Amino acid sequence: TVYNSDDSPRKKIDDLIHLGELCIELLQQDEEHYNEAFKQYQDLLIEHEEIFWSLFAVDMEHVIDQQPVESWDSFPLFQLLNDYLRNHSK
């Protein structure tokens, strides 16, 4: 997990947003540096990315479940992920 269990829900979501930014940055670097070199292994790079996001999703679900019902604190996280996914599919 990316957070301390004593942290506030806001701190947990902020940490998760930061982790999301790091994940996106790493995957973009992987794509830039390894896409051409491992062209014949494209399926492995896609599988790596899917596993990466599935691990992120475990923490994301846990943190989202702890957010207050009427909180908009998680909105920047979904905006970040949406922007990445929208641009990544191009």
C-alpha positions as CSV (number, residue, x, y, z in Angstrom):
1,T,0.0,0.0,0.0
2,V,1.1,3.6,-0.6
3,Y,-0.2,5.1,2.6
4,N,-0.2,4.8,6.4
5,S,-3.4,3.5,7.9
6,D,-3.4,6.5,10.2
7,D,-3.4,9.0,7.4
8,S,-6.5,11.0,6.6
9,P,-8.7,10.1,3.6
10,R,-7.5,13.3,1.9
11,K,-3.8,12.4,2.4
12,K,-4.4,8.9,1.1
13,I,-6.0,10.2,-2.1
14,D,-3.2,12.7,-2.5
15,D,-0.6,9.9,-2.2
16,L,-2.6,7.8,-4.7
17,I,-2.7,10.7,-7.2
18,H,1.1,11.0,-6.8
19,L,1.5,7.2,-7.3
20,G,-0.7,7.5,-10.4
21,E,1.5,10.2,-11.8
22,L,4.6,8.1,-11.2
23,C,2.9,5.1,-12.9
24,I,2.0,7.1,-15.9
25,E,5.5,8.6,-16.2
26,L,7.1,5.1,-15.9
27,L,4.8,3.6,-18.5
28,Q,5.4,6.5,-20.9
29,Q,9.2,6.1,-20.5
30,D,8.8,2.3,-21.1
31,E,6.9,3.0,-24.3
32,E,9.4,5.6,-25.5
33,H,12.5,3.5,-24.7
34,Y,11.4,-0.1,-25.3
35,N,8.7,0.1,-28.0
36,E,11.1,0.0,-30.9
37,A,13.6,-2.3,-29.3
38,F,11.0,-4.9,-28.4
39,K,8.8,-4.6,-31.4
40,Q,8.5,-8.4,-31.7
41,Y,7.5,-8.6,-28.0
42,Q,4.7,-6.0,-28.1
43,D,2.3,-8.4,-26.4
44,L,4.7,-8.6,-23.4
45,L,4.8,-4.9,-23.1
46,I,1.0,-4.7,-23.2
47,E,0.8,-7.5,-20.6
48,H,3.3,-5.7,-18.4
49,E,1.1,-2.5,-18.6
50,E,-2.1,-4.4,-17.7
51,I,-0.4,-6.1,-14.7
52,F,1.0,-2.7,-13.6
53,W,-2.5,-1.1,-13.7
54,S,-4.2,-4.1,-12.0
55,L,-1.8,-3.7,-9.0
56,F,-2.5,0.0,-8.9
57,A,-6.2,-0.7,-8.9
58,V,-6.0,-2.7,-5.7
59,D,-4.7,0.4,-3.8
60,M,-7.1,2.7,-5.7
61,E,-10.2,0.7,-4.7
62,H,-9.1,0.6,-1.1
63,V,-8.4,4.3,-0.9
64,I,-11.7,5.2,-2.8
65,D,-13.7,3.1,-0.4
66,Q,-12.3,5.1,2.5
67,Q,-13.3,8.5,1.0
68,P,-16.3,10.3,2.5
69,V,-19.4,9.8,0.4
70,E,-19.9,13.4,-0.6
71,S,-16.2,14.1,-1.3
72,W,-14.8,15.3,-4.6
73,D,-11.2,14.7,-3.5
74,S,-10.9,11.7,-5.8
75,F,-11.9,13.7,-8.9
76,P,-8.3,14.7,-9.8
77,L,-7.3,11.0,-9.7
78,F,-10.0,10.1,-12.2
79,Q,-9.2,13.1,-14.4
80,L,-5.5,12.1,-14.4
81,L,-6.3,8.5,-15.4
82,N,-8.8,9.6,-18.0
83,D,-6.3,11.9,-19.6
84,Y,-3.7,9.2,-19.7
85,L,-6.0,6.6,-21.1
86,R,-7.5,9.0,-23.7
87,N,-4.0,10.0,-24.9
88,H,-2.5,6.6,-24.6
89,S,-5.0,5.0,-27.1
90,K,-3.8,7.3,-29.9
